[in-house]
Amino acid sequence: MSRYWPMLLLLAGVWGASYLFIKVAVDEIEPAPMMAVRTLLAAAVLLVYVVWRFGRTRAGAELRAAWRHCLVLGIFNAAVPCWLIAWGEQHIDSGLAAVVQASVPIFNALLVLRFLPHERLTGTRALGLAIGIVGVAVVTGIHPNGGNLAILGALAVVVSSLSYASAGVYGQRAVSGTAGPVLAAGSMLVGGLILTPFALFQLPGSVPSLEATASVLALSLLGTALAQLILRMLVLHGSARLSLVTYLMPGFALIYGALILDEELTFWTLGGLALILGGVALASGAVRLRRRTAVAVP
């Protein structure tokens, strides 16, 4: 337990920095090549880790056995959301993208109600979902300076959140008995292979700057490979404790954006974040509303 909080804060800090890295690099590198490099580099690191941990023979057998899961997760947990986030950050601030991404548990709860019949819609959960959706509407619909492109950019990140949530529900329903690092390595490899053909048509016309190149490398090695390994260790502490990263990550991203990129912290962004996180807390059961109990009259 002594390692839980340091790992949780490290994961939130690293994931929060990913939006900063994307924002810096996307000015020079199109979303498809950036994310193809991100996923393929992360896959290479994760595959080395899987081979080191399980041995080459077992690692190969595990990857072959899980290829269907890796295909689905590679699409919905890597290729699609990564491209959408990068495209969205061409038109919105990095901090705002992280705030919108905090809505993943809201979409996850909605999908769980549809595809996992044993889950019940309680009054508290329904209230949380409604508050969270209002928060998403606030941060995606109010862009006085960005115009229509900013709205589209925010909506692209919303769709990426839905994609991540879909991958999460698929994992709950279909994936069992496969080691987490194997799924992470295989899905990143599939995601990179899917993005590569599109990336070849959007290669930069000139060599990217050192700043953009370093951002992509940091995004690949820290924001993806290292984050996936930390995530797998935190899973051992339970999903409830792991979900706390949802509350911490947007704060890190907003701080990075404000201090490093001079992004403005608006009332609407902070208000939308408060609504989303409040909705997540209620919908996930982290916070429960007290019920009044009847008092018997003697």
Buried (B, 14 or more C-beta within 10 A) or exposed (E): EEEBEEBBBBBBBBBBBBBBBBBBBBEBBBBBBBBBBBBBBBBBBBBEBBBEEBEEEBBEEBBEEBEEBBBBBBBBBBBBBBBBBBBBBBBBBBBBBBBBBBBBBBBBBBBBBEEEEEBEEBEBBBBBBBBBBBBBEBBBEBBEEBEEEBBBBBBBBBBBBBBBBBBBBBBBEEBEEBBBBBBBBBBBBBBBBBBBEBBEEEEEEEEBBEEBBBBBBBBBBBBBBBBBBBBBBBEEBEEEBBBBBBBBBBBBBBBBBBEEBEBEBBEBBBBBBBBBBBBBBBBBBBEEEEEEEEEEEE
